[in-house]
């Protein structure tokens, strides 16, 4: 028996131990009968049993975006990452890497680190002061009169962590998918010129959306609703995802402006040797990806009312502000916008079947000074408003999914990336259940 088959059977056993056999069979049938080109049936968004399956098949198996290196710039800096029943510590190491540890004390299960971020040497549980090294080794658990025990048997449980182009990814799987190396090879040339290693956090926003995590991702994967984002529409062409034959009459002028901006951007990218072509493998590989460099409206520099730069400092070794945005989508839980003057990262972390934490982080050059080189309110305004608008859209859909009147509806042609996301999701779960 191969290790992967053994792991799959072991996971199947875990699911069978927590879900009734008949319930698991019904869930499997629901995935097998998924109607292509249509939204999912209501239980996918409302059923806690399906959420439990997802926590193993998706969030317990795949590589997840956790943070950027700008959030943990120095050795000992950490962030904690919570999703579903899991809590992880992502700790920067002396050699510039990361240790990823389950945030569960080996004594009686208390959270070891309770803050969302900070700096630490050894990790000390606040309950009974069990103390662990940054590698998770138990180094102190003494109490008067206790019999010695083997501390090596009580290390913090480890997970996988890796850094690519300044982005930190984690996986709690025993054997994470190996094709992530190939995907990293795709996106690193696009992101490297922005040099996140020399960036810093300007602001971070956490929003809890009263909606299933898949609704959050579906909403992100299309711009059919972008008329509902007036601030974003100032710089992001609302024709995103359309083709010549799909452009409605009221957007024809915008479409022509978009094509002209695209040609100018591509010429600049060739001049500076920057990759810009679309790479789209959202549902044709295990670690689904879409990446490209795309034009912005107005001055074409940043997400502002006139498209002008929002920070005076260029990132990395970039030499031009007029480079639009490098946009990246990664399955299952993240998306990114890389401009010349700042970067925005987005991560979606399920809380339960009807709530999702969306974390947005704005990064600027490490020598950019707030109030001198950038105005924080102006820097964050567009996406703060857009996030609140998206929150409202997702919550409308979650409410509808809970109605007895809910029925599946067809995806429009411009929503092909939503279909790709759902296709990826159903493939991965079925592979896990098989």
N, C-alpha and C positions, 0 to 999 in steps of 0.2 A: 504493500500500500504506500503510495507517495505521500510526502508531507502535506501537500496541498489538499489531497483527498481526505487524509486523516483530519486536517484542520477543519475542512468543510463538514465532515461528519460530526466532529466534536461540536461545532457551532450549531448544527442541526439539532444535536442533542440538547444544547442549552435552550434553544427555542422551544423544543418539545417539552422541556421540563417546566417552562413558565407559561406556555399556551396549551390549551386543550388540543388534542390531535385533530378533532373535527374543525376547530377554529383555524388551526394552521393550514389545513387542507383548503378551507374556504378562502383564506388569504392568498394562498398559492394560485388558486383558480381565478381569483380576481385579477392578479397580475398577468396570468396567462391569457386572459380574455380582454386585456386592455384594448380599447378601440383606437386604432391609429388615427391621428389627425383631429382628435377630439380631446377636450379637457377630461381629467380623471373623474371617476365616480366619487360621490361624496365621501365614502368611508376613508379614502386616501387622505383626506384633509381633517377628518374628525375622529377616527378610530384609534384609541390608545394602543390596541393590539398591533395595528400596522406601524404605529410609531415605534413600538418595541422592536419590531422586525428591522426597521430602518436604522435604529441605533446600533444594531449588530452588522447589518448588511452594507450600510453606507458609512456611517460615522464610526463604526468599530473596525472598518476594513481599509478605507481609503486614506490617502494623504489629504490633510486639511490645512488651509492657510490659518496660521495662528497669530502672527505679528510681523512687524518689520524689525530689522536690526536697530533702527533708530529708537525703538521702544525699549531696547535693552542694550544701550551703547557700551557699557563698561562691565568687566567681570564682576559677578555678584548681583547684577541687575536681573530682575525677574518680572514676568507677568504670569498671572493665573488665568487659565482658560477653562470655562465651564460650558458644557453642552450635555443635554439629556441628563443621565445619571453620573456623568464623568466630570472630574476636575483634574486639571493638569497644571504642573509648575513648569514653566519654560525659563531656564536659568542660563544666562550667558557665562561661558567658561573662560578661564585664563588664556586659552589658545584661540579665542575668537569663535568657538563653536557654541553649541547649546546642549545642555542636559535637559531631558524631558522626563519628569517624574510624576507618577500618580500622587495627587495631593491627599493622601489617605494614610494616616499614621498607622504603623504596624502594631501598635499596642491595642487600642480599642476603636480605631477607625476615625478619630477626630480629624478635621481639616488641619493640616500642618501650617500652611500660610493662609491667612484670612483676608489679606488685602489684595486688590486687583493688580497692583504693581508695587515695586519697591526695590530695596537693595538689602542683601543679606550675606553673611558669611556662612556659618553653619545654619541648618534649618532646625528650628526648635518648635516642637508642638506645644501650644499654649495650655494643653490640658494637664499632662504629667511630666512635661519637660523632656520627653524623649528627644534626643538630639541626633541629627543626621548630617553627614558631610554633603558638600555640593553634588557628589556623585550618588547620594542616596544611601550611603553606608551608615548603619547605626553605630554611633560612637559613644553614646551615653544613655543609660537606662538604669541607673542605680537607685536603690532604696534600702534603708537600714534593714538588715536581717534577711535580705533576699538571697536565694541560692543563685550562683552564677548560671547563666545560660548562654548559648552560642549566639552572639550578636549577628553573626554572618547569616543566620537564618531569618533575620527580621529587617532586611534592607527595604527601603522604599521601592515599590515596583516601578520599573522603568518602561518608557515608551520610546518610540523612534523620533528623532528630530534631525532636520537638515536645513541648510541655508543655501539658497540659490538667488543670485542677483540682489542680495539684501532682503529677501523675503524668507521667513521662517515657516516651515511646514512640519506637521506632526502626524504620527499615525500610532494608534494603539494596537494595531494588528500584530500578531506574532510574526507574520510574513507579509509585509505591505506589498502592494503591486509594484513590480519592477519596471514597468514602462514609464514611470515618472522621470527616470534618468533621461529618456528620449525627449520627453516634454520639456524638461529643464533646458535641454540642448536647443529646443526651438525658441523658448522665450528669452533666454539669457542675452543673445545679441541685441534684442530690442530694448531690454531694460538696462543693460550695463552702462550705457553712456550717461544715464541719470544718476548713477553712483549713490545708491541709498546708504552706503557706508559713510558718506560725508553729509548726510541729511540729519535733521532733527525734527522732533514732534512739535508742531505748532499748536495743534488742538486735537482732542479726541471726543467723539460724541457716541454715547450708547443710547439706543432707542429700543424699547420692548414693543414689538408689534403684536397685536392680538390676532395673529394669523399663523397658519401652518408654514413651516420653513419652505416647502415647495412653492407655495403661493408667493413668498418673497422672491424666490429665484425666478419663477415664471414672469413675474412683473418686471424684474431686471432684464430679462432676456428679450424684450421687445420694446419698440417705440411707438406702437399703435396708439398708445395712450398719451403720447408726449405733448399733445395739446393741453394736457392738464399740468404742464410744467412751464409756466410763463417765464420764470427766471432762467431756467435751463435753456429754453428755446432762443434766448438772446445769443448764445454762442454755439450750442449744439444744434446742428441742422436737424429739423424735425422729419426730414426725409430718410433718416437712418433706417436701414433695412429694406428700403424700397429699390425698385429697378425702374427703367424707363416706362415699361408698360403698366406699372402699378401706381405711378404718381398721379394723384387726383388734380383736377384743374386748379384748385386754389393754392397748390404748392408748386406749380410749374416754374414760376419765377425763382423760388427758393432752390428748386432742383438744378436749374441752370447755374445759379450762383455757387451751389455746392460743387458742381462738376468743374467749374473754373478754379475754385479754391483747391480742389483735389489735384488738379494738374500742376498748380503752382507749388503745392506742398511736395509732391513727388519729385519735382525738379530740385527743390532744396535738399530733400533727402538724398538724392543721387549726388549732389554736390558735396555733402558732408559724409557720405558713405554710411547712411543710416538705413537699416532695413525698414520697409513699409508695407510690403505685400501682405495680403490677408492669408493667414493660415487658419483653416477651420476644420477641426477634427473633434467636434463636440460629442458625437456619439459613435465614432468609428474606432475609438481606442479607449482603454480603461481609464486613463487619466485625461479626460476630455479637455480640449483647449480651443479657444479662438483668440487670435491676436492680430493686430494690424496697427498702422499709424494712420490716423484719419484727420481730415481738415476740420477746423472750427470756423465759425462764421465771424464776421466783423474783421478785426485785425488778425484773427487766427492764432492768438497767443495763449489764451487761457479762458477759464470759465468766468467771464465777467460780462456786464451789460453791453459793452462794446467790443468784447473779444480781446481787450488789451491785457497785458501782464498784470498779475496781482502781487508779485514780488519782484524787486529790482535785481535779485541775485539769480543767476543761472545755476542750474544743478549740474554737478559733475563736470565733465569736459565739453558740455554743449556750447555752441558758439552762436546760436541764433534763437531768439524768442519765438519766432514764427514757425513752430514745428507742430502745431495742432496738438493732438493728444494721441499717445500710444494707449490703446484700449485692450485689456486682456480679460477674458472670462476663463475661469478654471472650474471644472466640476469637482466637488459638488457645492461649494459654499462661498465662492469669492469672486470679486471683480475689482478692476483697478483702472485708474486714469493717470497716466504719466504725462505731464506737461513739462515744458522747459523750465518753468519757474516754481512748480510745486507738484507734488504727487498726492493722490488720494487713494487709500486702500479701503476696501469694504469686506467685511466678513459676516456671514449669517450663521448663528449658532442656536439650534433648536433648544427650547426649554422644555416643552411638552408638545402634544399634538396640536395645540392651538395658540402657542406663544413662541416668538422667536426674538432673540437679541440680535440687533444689527449694529455692528461696531464700525464707525467711520473714523479714519485717522488722516489728518492733513500733515504733510511733511514739507519742509522747506530746507534750503541750503543751511548748513550749520553755522555759517557766518552771517546769515540774514538776521537783522535786528528788528524786533517788533516795534512798530511805531515810527521806524526810520525806513526800513526796506519793505515792510508790508504792514497793512492794516488788518488786524485779525478778523474784524467783523466783515470787511469786504472779502477777505480771503475765503471765508467759510460760508458766506451768505447764500450763494447759489445752491450748494448741495445740502445745507441745513434745511432750506425751504423744500428742495426736491425730496429729501428724505421724509419730511413730514407729509408731503403730498402722497408719496408712495405708501407710507404707513396707512393713510386713509383708504387708498385703493385696495391694499391687501386686506384690510379689515372689512371692507364692503364684501369682498369675495368670501372671506371666512364666514361672515354672517349668512351669505347666500348658500354656502355649502351645507350649513346646518339646517336649511329649510326643507320640509317635505316636498316642496315644489321644485327643488333643484334637479336639473337634468344636464347631461353633458352637452356642451356646445362646440361647434367647429372652430379650429384655429384658422385665422386668415393667412394668406400667403406671406404677409410681412411678419407673421409670428412663427416662422419656420424654426427659429432658434429655441422657442418654447417647446415645439415638438421634439427638437433634438435633445433638449434637456430631459424631457419626460421619457423619451426613448432610451437615453443613457441610463436613467434611474431605474426603469423597469428591467432592462437587461441585467444590470448589476444585482438587483434583488433576486431575480430568477436564477442567476448563476449561483448566488449564495444559497438559495433554497434547494437547489438541485442535488 
